[in-house]
Structure formats: structure tokens, C-alpha cells
Amino acid sequence: MANRFDIELHPQDVRWAAAEGVSQDVIAAVLLLHERSVDEIASQLGGPELEQVIMLPRLSAMKLDGGANNPNDSWAGATADELRAEINRRLTVLQEAGIIELQVIGAPEAR
């Protein structure tokens, strides 16, 4: 294996490491974040590598979206009803997962 996590990287991931100028250890760590604990991953990396693991997903997301100053406008043409439905859908997912708890409150009384 070419990385200290003993996982086989797909050739596309090896190209990703080369394109980003990071080691295959960094790419392996990023890919393992959803499978292993952060402590386990961090214990196998040095300071500069750990910083790259933290920054790499953020930078990749910004490249896909066109940068921080050019947000993804996939909802730019959406109607208010479509946006409301999407917000409700996402809030429902978070609530059902136990991540947030929502309470319905009444509108304030008119004076």
C-alpha cells in the first residue's frame, strides 16, 4: 500500500492527490473520515498533514462551486414555494435524525 492507512486508493484518488499537491496519506485520511474516528486518523498524521486533511474538502468544495464568492446558484430560479418545500424537507430530515428539535410557536398578538 502507498499510504499509512493500508487502504487501496482508486487511481482517481491518486490523481486527486497529485493534482492537489498532497500525499496519498492525506487523501486516504479524507476518504476515511466517515468510517474511522477522527482521533484514530489524527494519531497517524503529522501537523502539516492534519492541516491538509482539514482544508482539502473545503477547497475542493469551493472549486466545485466556483469559489466562495460565486456560490452554487442551483436554486436561483426556484419559486418561493419550491424553496419553502426544500427547507421543510431538510428540516424534517434533521428533526427525524434527532439533530434538531423544533417547536411551533404562535404569531405575536397584534397591538
C-alpha positions as CSV (number, residue, x, y, z in Angstrom):
1,M,0.0,0.0,0.0
2,A,1.2,3.5,-0.8
3,N,-0.4,5.1,2.4
4,R,-0.1,4.5,6.1
5,F,-3.8,3.6,6.5
6,D,-3.3,0.4,4.5
7,I,-6.2,1.1,2.1
8,E,-6.0,0.7,-1.6
9,L,-6.7,4.0,-3.3
10,H,-8.6,4.2,-6.6
11,P,-6.4,5.6,-9.4
12,Q,-8.8,8.6,-9.5
13,D,-7.9,9.3,-5.8
14,V,-4.2,9.0,-6.6
15,R,-4.7,11.6,-9.4
16,W,-6.6,13.8,-6.9
17,A,-3.6,13.7,-4.5
18,A,-1.2,14.7,-7.3
19,A,-3.5,17.4,-8.5
20,E,-3.9,18.9,-5.0
21,G,-0.2,18.5,-4.3
22,V,-0.8,16.3,-1.2
23,S,0.3,12.9,-0.2
24,Q,-1.7,9.8,-0.6
25,D,-1.9,9.6,3.2
26,V,-3.8,12.8,3.2
27,I,-6.3,11.6,0.6
28,A,-6.7,8.3,2.4
29,A,-7.4,10.2,5.6
30,V,-10.0,12.4,3.9
31,L,-11.7,9.3,2.5
32,L,-11.7,7.5,5.9
33,L,-13.3,10.3,7.8
34,H,-16.7,8.7,7.6
35,E,-15.5,5.3,8.6
36,R,-13.0,5.8,11.4
37,S,-12.7,8.1,14.3
38,V,-11.0,11.5,14.0
39,D,-8.7,10.5,16.8
40,E,-7.6,7.4,15.0
41,I,-6.9,9.3,11.8
42,A,-5.2,12.3,13.5
43,S,-2.9,10.0,15.5
44,Q,-1.4,8.8,12.3
45,L,-0.7,12.2,10.8
46,G,1.7,15.0,11.4
47,G,0.7,18.6,11.9
48,P,1.0,19.7,8.2
49,E,-0.8,16.6,7.0
50,L,-3.6,17.1,9.5
51,E,-4.0,20.7,8.3
52,Q,-4.2,19.5,4.7
53,V,-6.9,16.9,5.7
54,I,-8.9,19.7,7.3
55,M,-8.5,22.2,4.4
56,L,-8.7,19.8,1.4
57,P,-12.5,19.0,1.5
58,R,-13.3,22.8,1.9
59,L,-11.0,23.8,-1.0
60,S,-12.4,21.0,-3.2
61,A,-16.0,22.1,-2.5
62,M,-15.1,25.7,-3.3
63,K,-13.6,24.6,-6.6
64,L,-16.8,22.6,-7.5
65,D,-19.0,25.6,-6.5
66,G,-16.8,28.1,-8.3
67,G,-15.3,29.6,-5.2
68,A,-16.5,31.3,-2.0
69,N,-17.6,34.4,-3.9
70,N,-19.5,32.5,-6.5
71,P,-21.9,30.3,-4.7
72,N,-23.8,27.5,-6.4
73,D,-26.9,29.0,-7.8
74,S,-28.8,25.8,-8.4
75,W,-31.8,27.4,-6.6
76,A,-31.6,30.8,-8.3
77,G,-34.6,30.1,-10.5
78,A,-36.7,28.4,-7.8
79,T,-40.1,29.8,-6.7
80,A,-40.8,30.7,-3.1
81,D,-42.9,27.6,-2.8
82,E,-40.1,25.4,-4.1
83,L,-37.6,26.9,-1.7
84,R,-40.1,26.6,1.2
85,A,-40.6,22.9,0.3
86,E,-36.9,22.2,0.2
87,I,-36.3,24.0,3.5
88,N,-39.1,22.0,5.1
89,R,-37.7,18.7,3.7
90,R,-34.2,19.4,5.1
91,L,-35.6,20.5,8.5
92,T,-37.7,17.3,8.6
93,V,-34.6,15.1,7.9
94,L,-32.6,16.9,10.7
95,Q,-35.5,16.6,13.1
96,E,-36.2,12.9,12.4
97,A,-32.5,12.2,12.9
98,G,-32.6,13.9,16.3
99,I,-30.2,16.6,15.3
100,I,-32.6,19.5,15.9
101,E,-35.8,19.9,17.9
102,L,-38.4,22.3,16.5
103,Q,-41.3,23.8,18.4
104,V,-44.3,25.5,16.7
105,I,-44.9,28.9,18.2
106,G,-47.9,31.2,17.6
107,A,-47.7,34.5,15.8
108,P,-47.4,37.5,18.1
109,E,-50.6,39.2,19.0
110,A,-51.4,42.4,17.2
111,R,-51.3,45.5,19.3
